[in-house]
Amino acid sequence: MPNRPGEARLRGTLFLEDGTRFDGEGFGAASRRIGEVVFTTGMVGYPESLTDPSFRGQILTFTYPLIGNYGVPRAGARDGWGLSVLESDEVQVRGVVVRGTTAPHHWSSHRSLEKWLADEGVPGIRGVDTRRLTEHLRSGGVLRGALHVGSWDDVPSDDELRTAIVGAPRYADENYMAEVAPKRPSVLGPSNGPLVAVLDCGVKASIVRALLERGASVLRLPYDEPVPARWEGRRISGLVVGNGPGDPAELAVTVEELRRPSTRALPTLGICLGHQLLALARGGTTFKLKYGHRGQNKTICFADGRALIVSENHGYAVDPRSLHGSGLDLWATNPDDGTLEGFRDRAGRVLALQGHPEGHPGPQEAGFVFDRFVGKVKRRA
């Protein structure tokens, strides 16, 4: 849609490293960002997706055309636990690509998507054929790109944008933990609840909230912090390793912590990146997917015959063959491409799921995973 009255008219260009170019209208911040260009097939939850730390370092394309229709919640809004009502305190993506934007009509909206991105310094482009872009990424695989938003007479050349991409670090080489992980431990929840440690590699607020809603207290630890046996006199009764950005193979310090005998003895839940890190800690290997799984309509099939729809956001997966002899049993698979979606250990201490049982955005059909994990924690406490 055209710029609204009072908005400066901007031009937007998305240039991919293979030379493919998309021109459209810019919105949000006038700036240039380099990142891995990915797409999500979700139809809801654009505020949650944009604040999901797993999207750090990426330019996010929305395949659904109705974006912006319910605006953005009040800046800094928090729930009763003190957690952001979104998934983190800031927009995590480097850029946004949409077919079009819509004026907001919702009681909780405090500003438009365009205003939010401008306030956060994030560029966006609209008027792009996102179906063509998505088909291009599905065919050739994920590509790095440059998103340039500037004045209408600011038209960067292909050579200029190609040089900018070549000079930028590759996705797997960046240190995202410095940007998304907490700098120091903190505790949330009731003082009389069983204490669960969360190794925080950029965990979504909804994962922490799911634990708190089930009566647990949460100790959020930096990704590189050793998991203590006790915290301020309270016993640690369980461990969660949640989502986050980047290549799991680069988080060697977290993998080593998960191998420590005292850490391995805890009831443990791995979600998304945590699923991958737990596999690495047991001798498994991971690999980069051609274009990833991102959206709220992903199917997983469990070993007992159940099939569920879950929300997912990941570009890496665990090689199931690498888990032979690890003591881990394959628990769930993806029927679309056969990739591993979950495993558990025979001792009953470890549950790991590639998808997001908390949803937000998306279905919460797999919420029983949290119930099962917190049940183990309470029995240990």
C-alpha positions as CSV (number, residue, x, y, z in Angstrom):
1,M,0.0,0.0,0.0
2,P,1.3,3.6,-0.5
3,N,2.8,5.6,2.2
4,R,0.3,7.2,4.5
5,P,-0.2,11.0,4.9
6,G,2.8,12.4,6.8
7,E,5.1,9.6,5.9
8,A,8.2,10.3,3.8
9,R,8.1,8.4,0.5
10,L,10.8,5.7,0.5
11,R,12.2,3.3,-2.1
12,G,13.1,-0.2,-1.1
13,T,15.4,-2.7,-2.8
14,L,16.1,-6.3,-1.8
15,F,19.2,-7.8,-3.6
16,L,20.1,-11.4,-3.2
17,E,23.7,-12.7,-3.5
18,D,22.8,-14.7,-6.6
19,G,22.0,-11.4,-8.4
20,T,18.2,-11.6,-8.1
21,R,16.7,-8.1,-7.4
22,F,13.3,-7.0,-6.0
23,D,12.4,-3.3,-6.0
24,G,9.4,-1.9,-4.1
25,E,8.4,0.7,-1.6
26,G,10.3,1.2,1.5
27,F,8.9,1.6,5.0
28,G,10.2,1.6,8.6
29,A,13.8,2.9,8.9
30,A,15.8,4.3,6.0
31,S,18.9,2.1,6.3
32,R,20.7,-0.8,4.7
33,R,20.9,-4.2,6.4
34,I,22.7,-7.4,5.3
35,G,21.3,-10.8,6.4
36,E,20.2,-14.3,5.6
37,V,16.8,-14.0,3.7
38,V,14.3,-16.5,5.0
39,F,10.5,-16.9,4.8
40,T,7.7,-17.8,7.2
41,T,4.5,-19.4,6.1
42,G,2.6,-18.4,9.3
43,M,-0.7,-16.5,8.9
44,V,-0.7,-14.9,12.3
45,G,1.6,-13.5,15.0
46,Y,3.8,-11.0,13.1
47,P,4.7,-9.1,16.3
48,E,5.8,-12.4,18.0
49,S,7.8,-13.5,14.9
50,L,9.6,-10.2,14.6
51,T,10.6,-10.3,18.3
52,D,11.7,-14.0,18.3
53,P,15.5,-14.0,19.0
54,S,15.8,-17.0,16.7
55,F,15.4,-14.6,13.8
56,R,18.4,-12.6,14.8
57,G,20.6,-11.9,11.8
58,Q,17.9,-12.6,9.2
59,I,15.7,-10.7,6.8
60,L,12.2,-12.1,7.2
61,T,9.8,-12.6,4.4
62,F,6.1,-13.0,5.2
63,T,4.2,-15.2,2.7
64,Y,0.8,-14.2,4.1
65,P,-0.3,-10.9,2.5
66,L,-2.3,-9.4,5.4
67,I,0.4,-7.9,7.6
68,G,-0.1,-5.0,10.0
69,N,-3.8,-5.4,10.4
70,Y,-3.9,-5.5,14.2
71,G,-1.0,-3.1,14.8
72,V,1.5,-3.5,17.6
73,P,1.0,-3.6,21.4
74,R,2.2,-0.8,23.7
75,A,5.9,-0.4,23.9
76,G,7.4,-2.1,27.0
77,A,4.1,-3.9,27.8
78,R,4.6,-6.7,30.3
79,D,2.6,-9.5,31.9
80,G,2.2,-10.3,35.6
81,W,5.5,-12.2,35.6
82,G,7.4,-9.1,34.3
83,L,7.9,-10.8,30.9
84,S,7.4,-8.9,27.7
85,V,4.0,-9.6,26.1
86,L,6.0,-10.2,22.9
87,E,8.9,-12.7,22.7
88,S,11.6,-10.2,23.6
89,D,12.1,-6.5,24.3
90,E,13.0,-5.6,20.7
91,V,12.6,-6.3,17.1
92,Q,15.1,-9.1,16.3
93,V,15.0,-9.3,12.5
94,R,17.3,-7.2,10.4
95,G,14.7,-6.5,7.8
96,V,11.1,-7.2,6.8
97,V,9.7,-8.2,3.3
98,V,6.0,-8.2,2.7
99,R,3.5,-8.1,-0.2
100,G,1.7,-5.2,1.4
101,T,0.8,-3.6,4.8
102,T,-2.6,-2.9,6.2
103,A,-3.7,-0.1,8.6
104,P,-4.3,-1.5,12.1
105,H,-7.7,-2.0,13.5
106,H,-7.5,-3.6,17.0
107,W,-8.3,-2.4,20.5
108,S,-4.7,-3.2,21.8
109,S,-2.9,-1.5,19.0
110,H,-0.7,1.5,20.1
111,R,1.1,2.0,16.8
112,S,1.4,0.7,13.3
113,L,3.9,-1.8,12.0
114,E,5.6,0.9,10.0
115,K,6.0,3.2,13.0
116,W,7.3,0.3,15.1
117,L,10.0,-0.6,12.6
118,A,11.0,3.0,12.2
119,D,11.3,3.4,16.0
120,E,13.4,0.3,16.2
121,G,15.6,1.2,13.2
122,V,14.6,-1.7,11.1
123,P,14.0,-1.4,7.3
124,G,11.1,-2.9,5.4
125,I,10.0,-3.3,1.8
126,R,6.5,-3.8,0.5
127,G,5.1,-4.3,-3.0
128,V,7.3,-7.4,-3.5
129,D,6.0,-10.6,-5.1
130,T,6.6,-12.7,-2.0
131,R,5.4,-15.9,-3.7
132,R,8.1,-15.5,-6.4
133,L,10.7,-14.8,-3.7
134,T,9.6,-17.8,-1.6
135,E,9.7,-20.1,-4.6
136,H,13.1,-18.8,-5.4
137,L,14.4,-19.6,-1.9
138,R,12.7,-23.0,-1.9
139,S,14.3,-23.9,-5.2
140,G,17.8,-22.6,-4.6
141,G,18.0,-22.6,-0.9
142,V,18.5,-19.8,1.6
143,L,20.5,-16.8,0.4
144,R,22.1,-13.8,1.9
145,G,20.7,-10.5,0.8
146,A,21.0,-6.7,1.2
147,L,17.8,-4.7,2.1
148,H,18.3,-1.1,1.2
149,V,15.6,1.5,2.1
150,G,16.2,5.2,1.2
151,S,14.8,8.2,-0.5
152,W,13.0,7.7,-3.8
153,D,15.9,9.0,-5.8
154,D,18.3,6.8,-3.9
155,V,18.8,3.8,-6.3
156,P,21.7,1.6,-5.3
157,S,23.3,-0.4,-8.2
158,D,23.6,-4.2,-8.2
159,D,27.4,-3.9,-7.9
160,E,27.1,-1.7,-4.8
161,L,24.8,-4.1,-3.1
162,R,26.7,-7.2,-4.2
163,T,29.9,-5.7,-2.7
164,A,28.1,-5.0,0.6
165,I,27.0,-8.6,0.8
166,V,30.5,-9.9,0.1
167,G,32.0,-7.7,2.7
168,A,29.5,-8.7,5.5
169,P,30.1,-11.8,7.7
170,R,28.2,-14.9,6.9
171,Y,25.3,-16.0,9.0
172,A,27.1,-18.9,10.7
173,D,30.1,-16.8,11.5
174,E,28.3,-14.1,13.6
175,N,28.2,-14.1,17.4
176,Y,24.5,-13.7,18.2
177,M,24.8,-14.7,21.8
178,A,26.4,-11.3,22.7
179,E,23.1,-9.7,21.4
180,V,20.4,-12.1,22.6
181,A,21.6,-13.9,25.7
182,P,21.3,-12.3,29.2
183,K,24.4,-10.9,30.8
184,R,23.6,-12.1,34.3
185,P,21.3,-14.6,36.0
186,S,17.8,-13.7,37.2
187,V,15.0,-15.5,38.9
188,L,11.3,-15.3,38.2
189,G,8.3,-17.0,39.8
190,P,7.2,-18.1,43.2
191,S,9.8,-18.8,45.9
192,N,8.0,-22.0,46.8
193,G,8.0,-23.5,43.3
194,P,10.5,-26.1,42.1
195,L,13.5,-24.2,40.6
196,V,14.2,-24.8,36.9
197,A,17.4,-23.5,35.3
198,V,17.1,-22.1,31.7
199,L,20.3,-21.9,29.7
200,D,19.3,-18.8,27.8
201,C,20.6,-18.7,24.2
202,G,17.9,-16.2,23.3
203,V,14.9,-18.0,24.7
204,K,11.3,-16.8,23.9
205,A,9.4,-15.2,26.7
206,S,6.6,-17.7,26.0
207,I,8.8,-20.6,26.9
208,V,9.6,-19.1,30.3
209,R,5.9,-18.2,30.7
210,A,4.9,-21.8,30.0
211,L,7.1,-23.0,32.9
212,L,5.8,-20.3,35.3
213,E,2.2,-21.1,34.5
214,R,2.8,-24.7,35.6
215,G,4.0,-23.7,39.0
216,A,7.8,-23.7,38.4
217,S,10.2,-21.0,39.3
218,V,12.8,-20.1,36.6
219,L,16.5,-19.2,36.9
220,R,17.6,-17.7,33.7
221,L,21.3,-18.3,33.1
222,P,23.6,-16.9,30.4
223,Y,24.3,-19.5,27.7
224,D,27.9,-19.9,28.9
225,E,27.1,-20.1,32.6
226,P,27.6,-23.4,34.5
227,V,24.4,-24.8,35.9
228,P,24.8,-24.8,39.7
229,A,23.4,-27.5,42.0
230,R,21.8,-24.8,44.1
231,W,20.9,-21.1,43.8
232,E,20.6,-18.9,46.8
233,G,19.9,-22.0,48.9
234,R,17.4,-23.5,46.6
235,R,18.0,-26.8,44.8
236,I,17.9,-26.8,41.0
237,S,15.4,-29.5,40.0
238,G,15.4,-29.3,36.2
239,L,17.0,-27.8,33.1
240,V,15.5,-26.2,29.9
241,V,17.6,-25.3,26.9
242,G,15.4,-23.2,24.6
243,N,15.5,-21.6,21.2
244,G,18.0,-19.1,19.8
245,P,19.8,-18.0,16.6
246,G,22.8,-19.2,14.8
247,D,24.7,-22.5,14.0
248,P,24.4,-24.9,17.0
249,A,27.8,-26.2,16.3
250,E,29.3,-22.9,17.3
251,L,28.0,-23.1,20.9
252,A,30.7,-25.4,22.1
253,V,30.7,-23.9,25.6
254,T,27.0,-24.8,26.0
255,V,27.4,-28.3,24.6
256,E,30.2,-29.0,27.1
257,E,28.1,-27.8,29.9
258,L,25.3,-30.2,28.8
259,R,27.9,-33.0,29.0
260,R,28.8,-32.4,32.6
261,P,27.6,-35.3,34.8
262,S,25.8,-33.1,37.3
263,T,24.0,-31.3,34.5
264,R,23.1,-34.5,32.7
265,A,21.6,-35.9,35.9
266,L,18.8,-33.2,35.8
267,P,15.4,-33.7,34.1
268,T,16.0,-31.8,30.9
269,L,13.8,-30.3,28.2
270,G,15.3,-29.1,24.9
271,I,13.3,-26.9,22.4
272,C,14.4,-25.9,18.9
273,L,18.1,-24.9,19.3
274,G,18.1,-26.7,22.6
275,H,17.0,-29.9,20.8
276,Q,20.1,-29.5,18.6
277,L,22.5,-28.7,21.4
278,L,21.4,-31.8,23.5
279,A,22.0,-34.0,20.4
280,L,25.5,-32.5,20.0
281,A,26.2,-33.2,23.7
282,R,25.4,-36.8,23.1
283,G,27.7,-37.2,20.2
284,G,25.2,-36.3,17.4
285,T,25.7,-34.0,14.5
286,T,23.7,-31.2,12.9
287,F,23.3,-29.9,9.4
288,K,21.9,-26.8,7.7
289,L,18.5,-27.2,6.0
290,K,18.0,-26.0,2.4
291,Y,15.5,-23.4,3.4
292,G,14.4,-24.2,7.0
293,H,11.1,-24.7,8.7
294,R,9.4,-21.4,9.7
295,G,5.7,-21.0,10.4
296,Q,2.9,-22.0,12.6
297,N,1.6,-24.9,10.4
298,K,4.3,-27.5,10.6
299,T,3.3,-31.2,11.1
300,I,5.2,-33.6,13.4
301,C,4.4,-37.3,13.7
302,F,5.2,-39.0,17.1
303,A,6.4,-42.6,17.4
304,D,3.0,-43.6,19.0
305,G,1.1,-42.6,15.9
306,R,-0.1,-39.1,16.9
307,A,0.3,-36.2,14.5
308,L,0.4,-32.6,15.8
309,I,0.6,-29.2,14.3
310,V,3.3,-27.0,15.9
311,S,5.0,-23.7,15.4
312,E,8.6,-23.9,14.1
313,N,11.5,-21.6,13.4
314,H,14.8,-23.3,12.6
315,G,17.4,-23.5,9.9
316,Y,19.4,-26.4,11.3
317,A,18.4,-30.0,12.1
318,V,19.8,-33.1,13.8
319,D,21.1,-36.0,11.7
320,P,19.2,-39.0,13.2
321,R,21.8,-41.4,12.1
322,S,24.3,-39.7,14.3
323,L,22.3,-40.6,17.4
324,H,22.8,-44.4,17.0
325,G,24.4,-45.7,20.2
326,S,23.8,-42.5,22.1
327,G,21.1,-43.9,24.4
328,L,18.5,-41.6,22.8
329,D,15.4,-42.9,21.1
330,L,13.9,-41.1,18.1
331,W,10.5,-39.7,19.2
332,A,9.1,-37.6,16.4
333,T,9.7,-36.9,12.7
334,N,8.6,-34.4,10.1
335,P,6.4,-36.1,7.4
336,D,7.3,-33.5,4.8
337,D,11.0,-34.1,4.6
338,G,11.7,-36.9,7.1
339,T,13.9,-34.7,9.4
340,L,14.1,-35.5,13.1
341,E,11.6,-33.6,15.3
342,G,12.2,-35.1,18.7
343,F,14.1,-37.6,20.8
344,R,14.1,-38.8,24.4
345,D,16.4,-40.9,26.5
346,R,15.6,-44.3,27.9
347,A,16.2,-43.2,31.5
348,G,13.3,-40.8,31.2
349,R,15.4,-37.7,32.0
350,V,15.6,-36.0,28.6
351,L,12.8,-34.7,26.3
352,A,13.7,-32.8,23.2
353,L,11.4,-31.3,20.5
354,Q,12.5,-29.4,17.4
355,G,9.1,-27.6,17.2
356,H,7.7,-25.1,19.8
357,P,5.3,-26.6,22.2
358,E,4.5,-23.2,23.6
359,G,3.2,-21.8,20.2
360,H,2.9,-18.0,20.5
361,P,2.3,-17.6,17.6
362,G,0.7,-20.8,16.6
363,P,-1.0,-23.9,18.0
364,Q,-0.3,-25.3,21.5
365,E,-1.2,-28.9,20.8
366,A,2.2,-30.0,22.0
367,G,1.8,-28.3,25.4
368,F,1.7,-31.7,27.0
369,V,5.5,-31.7,26.6
370,F,5.7,-28.9,29.3
371,D,3.3,-30.8,31.5
372,R,5.4,-34.0,31.3
373,F,8.6,-32.1,32.0
374,V,7.3,-30.0,34.9
375,G,5.8,-33.2,36.4
376,K,9.3,-34.8,36.4
377,V,10.7,-31.6,38.0
378,K,8.1,-31.6,40.8
379,R,8.8,-35.3,41.6
380,R,12.5,-34.5,41.9
381,A,12.1,-31.3,44.0
